Amino acid sequence: MKRFIGFVKKEFYHIFRDKRSLFILFGMPIAQILLFGFAITNEINNVDIAILDQSNDIETQKIIYKIKASPYFNVENQIEKESDIESEFKKGKIKAVLIFEPNFSKNLETKKVAVVQATTIHEAATCYQTYKDLGYKKIAFSYGASYYNDVVPHPNKNLGKALGRISVISALYKTRVIEDNDRVHLLGCQVPQEFGWYRGFKFIESIDTSNPVMAALEGIRYTNAGLTEKPKAIMNDYFFMLSDQVNYELLSHNILKFREINDL
């Protein structure tokens, strides 16, 4: 240990006597701090763009006005048709094209979805009505609200939540909080067969779930009746999964069975 300490001391003496070594040891890091801290930035400024407005409505005009007033972008041109995009890039004057789809305002209105937030069925009714009063055209009920288990106590909490959600929605429909011409989205599921329970409700417009996929990734095979437990797999854990790690036969089986048991 004494030899090592002596070696370290000797090296320090050499460094402090050599001005070039001192500069490399202390001068370079300081220069890098100054360079990266002040001279180099990741902030976007004055990016030259073109705009293709296929909707040309009030909403797009508001957005374009704000973009033009922003220091981050320079609007070089407003092009008329999609076929002009390539030629604009070839001119070398722009870095990007902002495209507004046809019927932008209408689509923006219909794509906005509010999710009911509640801890009781009364709060769910109040929240749903408030969203309607605020102008939301589509409202979603999530699959995992804990108060569903209070509405339908069940030894199997997964089935209890599935039954609780349809009980809440049925109660809101019965009291006319939800009406036939409403647009309701079912956000996920506890058990895959629960979507079939909503057959006949005209206001159920759409559903979404990754349940068949997550079950397959976990090695769970759907039965003819579906499942009684929710797969524990999380989508984020499988983003970098290799193709040969997927059981495609099981995945195909679950997707087909999901459609079958829910009559989709």
Sequence and secondary structure as in RCSB ss.txt:
>XXXX:A:sequence
MKRFIGFVKKEFYHIFRDKRSLFILFGMPIAQILLFGFAITNEINNVDIAILDQSNDIETQKIIYKIKASPYFNV
ENQIEKESDIESEFKKGKIKAVLIFEPNFSKNLETKKVAVVQATTIHEAATCYQTYKDLGYKKIAFSYGASYYND
VVPHPNKNLGKALGRISVISALYKTRVIEDNDRVHLLGCQVPQEFGWYRGFKFIESIDTSNPVMAALEGIRYTNA
GLTEKPKAIMNDYFFMLSDQVNYELLSHNILKFREINDL
>XXXX:A:secstr
 HHHHHHHHHHHHHHHH HHHHIIIIIHHHHHHHIIIII      SEEEEEEESS SHHHHHHHHHHHHSTTEEE
EEEESSGGGHHHHHHTT  SEEEEE TTHHHHHHHH EEE   SSHHHHHHHHHHHHHTT SEEEEES  TTHHH
HS  SSHHHHHHHHHHHHHHHHHHTTSS TT  EEEE  SSGGGGGGGTT TTEEEEE  HHHHHHHTT   BTT
B SS     GGGGTT  GGGS HHHHHHHHHHHHHHTT 
